[in-house]
Amino acid sequence: SANADLPIYMDIKIEKYEYCVQKWMGCRLMDLVQANRGKSFTGDDDKKFTGNGGVGSLTQIAILSMQSQYGAAIRNHTNDKASTKRDIRVIFKNRSKDHCDCVDLCPAKKVDDKRDPNKNSLPKFVLDKMKPVFVTLSEDKLLRKCLIGGSQNNNESFHSLVWEWCPKSIFVGRLQLELVVNDTIIVFNQGEIGKIFVFENLGLSHGHHLKEELRQVHEQKLKKHICLDRNP
């Protein structure tokens, strides 16, 4: 970005954190399907395929599953780039019938599990096309920007605060919506404690107990969202 190129803060380097990389995985894989539509491929058993999407290859369900797993790999390992990279690698290897690094939930790791561990495996020609996507989205430079474990961009976070008080499923009046949006702007930028400035501007007195209550509410929200982010 422009801010990263300009020396705004003298010797302090600005580095952008990435919050929406989970969507990148799904988008890249969907682009892969579109780019190879109409092309001919040969499967592992010499079966002929047209394109690398659809039944027997890269379905939409498979793409959404890998996208979700990719997001979980980032959220589950804050400040641990090596573990994040390992889990991303496992997603790809699992689709290629390689289960040596799989977690205990994988059927291949359980002796008494009758499920087929290779049920969701993909043909080699699909894996060959997918590999560059996984290599790109597991590069150290990118993962370093994801170490705080975020996978939701700022706009989505802001909207979720608005919808908490004005659900999309019900009708709300304009006045209520304006109040909620203004309150959300304050909380989003300054936290719950930012409401103190509203009271001061309105000439309303406040004391220690109000500040303490707002601080506790803010901390509870932080703990809640950290738990949700680490346990998708």
C-alpha positions as CSV (number, residue, x, y, z in Angstrom):
1,S,0.0,0.0,0.0
2,A,1.0,3.7,-0.3
3,N,1.4,4.0,3.5
4,A,3.9,1.2,3.5
5,D,6.1,3.0,0.9
6,L,6.1,6.4,2.5
7,P,8.3,7.0,5.6
8,I,5.4,8.4,7.6
9,Y,6.8,7.3,11.0
10,M,10.5,7.9,10.3
11,D,12.4,4.7,11.0
12,I,9.4,2.6,12.0
13,K,8.4,0.2,9.2
14,I,4.7,-0.3,8.5
15,E,3.6,-3.8,7.7
16,K,0.1,-4.7,6.6
17,Y,-1.6,-7.7,8.3
18,E,-3.9,-9.9,6.2
19,Y,-7.4,-10.7,7.4
20,C,-9.2,-12.2,4.5
21,V,-6.8,-14.8,3.2
22,Q,-9.3,-17.7,3.8
23,K,-11.3,-16.4,0.8
24,W,-8.2,-16.3,-1.3
25,M,-7.9,-20.1,-1.2
26,G,-11.5,-20.5,-2.5
27,C,-11.1,-17.9,-5.1
28,R,-7.8,-19.3,-6.4
29,L,-9.3,-22.8,-6.7
30,M,-12.4,-21.6,-8.4
31,D,-10.2,-19.6,-10.9
32,L,-8.4,-22.9,-11.5
33,V,-11.6,-24.6,-12.4
34,Q,-12.6,-21.8,-14.8
35,A,-9.2,-21.6,-16.4
36,N,-9.2,-25.4,-17.3
37,R,-12.8,-25.6,-18.4
38,G,-13.0,-27.6,-21.7
39,K,-9.5,-29.0,-21.5
40,S,-8.9,-32.7,-21.6
41,F,-7.2,-34.6,-18.7
42,T,-6.5,-38.3,-17.9
43,G,-7.3,-39.6,-14.4
44,D,-5.3,-42.1,-12.4
45,D,-7.2,-45.0,-13.9
46,D,-7.0,-43.7,-17.4
47,K,-10.4,-42.2,-17.2
48,K,-10.9,-39.2,-19.3
49,F,-12.0,-35.9,-17.8
50,T,-13.1,-32.6,-19.4
51,G,-11.8,-29.8,-17.1
52,N,-10.7,-30.3,-13.5
53,G,-14.0,-29.4,-11.9
54,G,-17.1,-31.4,-11.1
55,V,-17.7,-35.0,-9.9
56,G,-14.6,-37.0,-9.5
57,S,-12.3,-33.9,-9.4
58,L,-12.5,-30.4,-7.9
59,T,-16.2,-29.9,-6.8
60,Q,-17.5,-26.8,-5.1
61,I,-17.9,-28.8,-1.9
62,A,-14.3,-29.8,-2.0
63,I,-13.2,-26.2,-2.6
64,L,-15.3,-24.8,0.3
65,S,-13.9,-27.6,2.5
66,M,-10.3,-26.7,1.7
67,Q,-11.0,-23.0,2.1
68,S,-12.5,-23.6,5.6
69,Q,-9.5,-25.8,6.5
70,Y,-7.1,-23.2,5.3
71,G,-8.8,-20.6,7.5
72,A,-8.7,-22.9,10.5
73,A,-5.0,-23.5,10.0
74,I,-4.3,-19.8,10.3
75,R,-6.7,-19.2,13.2
76,N,-5.5,-22.2,15.2
77,H,-1.8,-21.2,15.3
78,T,-1.4,-17.5,16.2
79,N,2.3,-16.5,16.3
80,D,3.3,-20.0,15.1
81,K,4.2,-19.8,11.4
82,A,5.7,-23.3,11.3
83,S,2.6,-25.0,12.6
84,T,0.4,-23.0,10.3
85,K,2.5,-24.0,7.3
86,R,2.4,-27.7,8.4
87,D,-1.4,-27.7,8.7
88,I,-1.8,-26.1,5.2
89,R,0.5,-28.8,3.8
90,V,-1.6,-31.5,5.5
91,I,-4.7,-30.2,3.6
92,F,-3.0,-30.8,0.3
93,K,-1.4,-34.1,1.3
94,N,-4.7,-35.5,2.6
95,R,-6.2,-35.0,-0.8
96,S,-3.3,-37.0,-2.4
97,K,-3.8,-40.0,-0.1
98,D,-0.8,-39.1,2.0
99,H,-1.9,-39.2,5.7
100,C,1.4,-39.3,7.5
101,D,1.0,-35.8,9.0
102,C,-2.8,-35.9,9.5
103,V,-4.3,-35.2,12.9
104,D,-6.1,-37.8,15.0
105,L,-9.5,-36.9,13.5
106,C,-8.5,-38.4,10.2
107,P,-9.9,-41.9,9.7
108,A,-6.5,-43.1,8.6
109,K,-5.2,-42.5,12.2
110,K,-7.9,-44.7,13.8
111,V,-7.7,-48.5,13.7
112,D,-11.4,-49.0,14.4
113,D,-12.6,-46.3,12.0
114,K,-14.4,-47.9,9.1
115,R,-14.5,-44.7,7.0
116,D,-12.5,-44.6,3.9
117,P,-9.6,-42.1,4.5
118,N,-9.2,-41.6,0.7
119,K,-12.9,-40.9,0.0
120,N,-12.1,-37.2,-0.7
121,S,-8.8,-37.7,-2.5
122,L,-8.3,-36.1,-5.9
123,P,-6.8,-37.3,-9.2
124,K,-3.1,-36.4,-9.8
125,F,-3.9,-34.1,-12.7
126,V,-6.1,-32.0,-10.3
127,L,-3.4,-32.0,-7.6
128,D,-0.7,-30.9,-10.1
129,K,-2.9,-27.9,-10.9
130,M,-3.6,-27.2,-7.2
131,K,-0.1,-27.4,-6.0
132,P,1.0,-23.9,-7.1
133,V,-2.0,-22.4,-5.3
134,F,-1.0,-24.1,-2.0
135,V,2.6,-23.1,-2.5
136,T,1.7,-19.5,-3.0
137,L,-0.7,-19.3,-0.1
138,S,1.7,-20.9,2.3
139,E,4.7,-18.7,1.6
140,D,6.5,-17.3,4.6
141,K,6.0,-13.7,3.5
142,L,2.2,-14.1,3.5
143,L,2.0,-16.2,6.6
144,R,4.1,-13.7,8.5
145,K,1.2,-11.2,7.9
146,C,-1.3,-13.7,9.3
147,L,0.4,-14.5,12.6
148,I,-2.3,-12.7,14.7
149,G,-4.7,-15.3,13.5
150,G,-7.3,-13.0,11.8
151,S,-9.3,-14.2,8.8
152,Q,-12.0,-11.6,8.7
153,N,-11.5,-8.2,7.1
154,N,-12.3,-4.9,8.8
155,N,-15.5,-4.3,6.9
156,E,-17.0,-7.6,7.9
157,S,-16.0,-7.0,11.6
158,F,-17.7,-3.6,11.5
159,H,-20.9,-5.0,9.9
160,S,-21.1,-7.8,12.5
161,L,-21.2,-5.2,15.3
162,V,-24.0,-3.4,13.5
163,W,-26.0,-6.6,12.9
164,E,-25.6,-7.5,16.6
165,W,-28.0,-4.7,17.4
166,C,-29.9,-4.4,14.1
167,P,-30.3,-8.0,12.8
168,K,-30.9,-8.3,9.1
169,S,-33.9,-10.6,9.7
170,I,-36.0,-7.8,11.2
171,F,-37.0,-4.2,10.2
172,V,-35.5,-1.3,12.2
173,G,-36.3,2.4,11.9
174,R,-33.8,4.9,10.6
175,L,-33.2,6.5,14.0
176,Q,-32.3,3.2,15.6
177,L,-30.0,2.4,12.7
178,E,-28.3,5.7,12.9
179,L,-27.8,5.4,16.6
180,V,-26.4,1.8,16.2
181,V,-24.0,2.8,13.4
182,N,-22.7,5.8,15.4
183,D,-22.2,3.6,18.5
184,T,-20.5,1.0,16.4
185,I,-18.0,3.5,15.0
186,I,-17.1,4.5,18.5
187,V,-16.7,1.0,19.7
188,F,-14.9,-0.2,16.6
189,N,-12.3,2.6,16.8
190,Q,-11.9,3.2,20.5
191,G,-13.5,0.2,22.3
192,E,-16.3,0.4,24.8
193,I,-14.4,3.1,26.8
194,G,-14.9,5.4,23.9
195,K,-18.5,5.9,25.0
196,I,-17.2,8.0,27.9
197,F,-16.4,10.9,25.4
198,V,-20.1,10.8,24.4
199,F,-21.2,11.3,28.0
200,E,-18.8,14.2,28.4
201,N,-19.9,15.9,25.2
202,L,-23.5,15.6,26.4
203,G,-22.6,17.1,29.7
204,L,-23.5,13.9,31.6
205,S,-21.5,13.1,34.7
206,H,-19.8,9.7,35.2
207,G,-17.7,8.0,37.7
208,H,-15.2,5.2,38.3
209,H,-17.9,2.5,38.2
210,L,-19.0,3.4,34.7
211,K,-15.5,3.3,33.4
212,E,-14.8,-0.1,35.1
213,E,-18.1,-1.5,33.7
214,L,-17.2,-0.4,30.2
215,R,-13.7,-1.8,30.5
216,Q,-15.0,-5.2,31.7
217,V,-17.5,-5.3,28.8
218,H,-14.7,-4.6,26.4
219,E,-12.5,-7.3,27.8
220,Q,-15.3,-9.9,27.7
221,K,-15.9,-9.1,24.0
222,L,-12.2,-9.6,23.3
223,K,-12.1,-12.9,25.1
224,K,-15.2,-14.1,23.3
225,H,-13.9,-13.3,19.8
226,I,-10.5,-14.7,20.5
227,C,-12.1,-18.0,21.6
228,L,-14.3,-18.0,18.5
229,D,-11.4,-17.3,16.2
230,R,-9.3,-20.1,17.6
231,N,-12.1,-22.6,17.6
232,P,-13.8,-22.4,14.2
